């Protein structure tokens, strides 16, 4: 019993204050196979996201921007985004569908020259 209580006392705060990262490949892929990767970070009731351009066939991603949310909102999980492609450049918009999940919308170009 003492070991269980000790383990709970150590692990519970770590679980409470841990950052959870959720990666999402936004759909659709570009005409040449390029992708937009969004990694959302959740900590307590705050959220943020980093936006990356992933060139087809290459093992790295180029950071293109970031956004922040409140109330642990996940716009990618909620499907609150639009993505369209023109050649190797993507137009991405990320938003919140409700006032209960506030965030600053992100609109921008994602690609090799941005």
N, C-alpha and C positions, 0 to 999 in steps of 0.2 A: 504494500500500500504506500509506503514512504517513497519507494522508487517511482511509482506512478505519479504521485503528487509532485515530486521533484521534476520529473519529465514534463508534466503539464505546466508547471511554473516556468520552466525554461522555454518550451516550445510555443506556448500560447502567445506571449508578446511578439515572438519572431513571426508567427503567422499573421498577427494583427498588423504589423508594420512592414510586411513584405510588399514588394512591388511585383505586380503580375504583368507580364508582357504577352500580348496577343498579336501574332502576325496575320495579316490578311493580304492576299493577292487580289487586287481589285479586278473586276471583270468588265469588259473583255480584254484579252491580250491584244497587243498591237498587230498590225498586218505583217510585221516581220518577226513576231514572236516576243517583242519587248514587253515588259510587265511593269506595273506600278505596284509597289509593296508598301503597305502601311503597317507600322508596328505601333499598336496602342499600348500605353503604359497606365496601369491603374494602381493607385495608392490611396487607401482610405476612401474618401469621397471625391477625390480629384482624379482627372484623367488627362492624358495628353497623347499626341500621336506624332510620329515622324514619318515623312513621306519620302520614298526612294524611287528612283528610276533604275530598273534592272535591264540592261541591254541583253538581247538574245544571245545565248551561247557564251556569256562571260560570267565568271564566278564572283563578281562584285556588284555592289549597288551604289548609286550616287545619291546622296541626300539632297532633296529638293525643297523641303520646307517642313513646317510643323504646325500643330494646332493644340488648343487646350479646351477642356470641357469641365463641367461641374457635375456633381452628383453621380460620379462614376459612369457617366454616359459613354456608350460605345457606338459612335455613328456608323462604323463599318459593320458591326454585328446587326445594327438596326436597318442596314441598307440605305442609309441617308447619305448617298453620294451619287454622283453621275460621272461617267468617264467616256470620253470620245477620243478618237485618234485621227491625226492627219500626218501621214507618213510615219516618222519615228517620234513625233511630239504628241503628248496626251494633254487634253484639257480636263482637269479634275476639279470638281466642286464637292465639298464636304460640309454638311449642315446638320442642325438639329430639327426634328419634326415638331417638337413641343416646347413650350416655355418652361415646362417643369424640368427639362434637361438642357440648361443653357450652355451655349458654346459660342465662340467667335467663329463664324463660317470661314472656310478656307477655299479660295478660288485661285487657280493658277495653272501655269503650263509646267509640264513634267517631261523632261527629255534630255538628250545629250547636250544641247546648247543652253540650257536654263540653269 
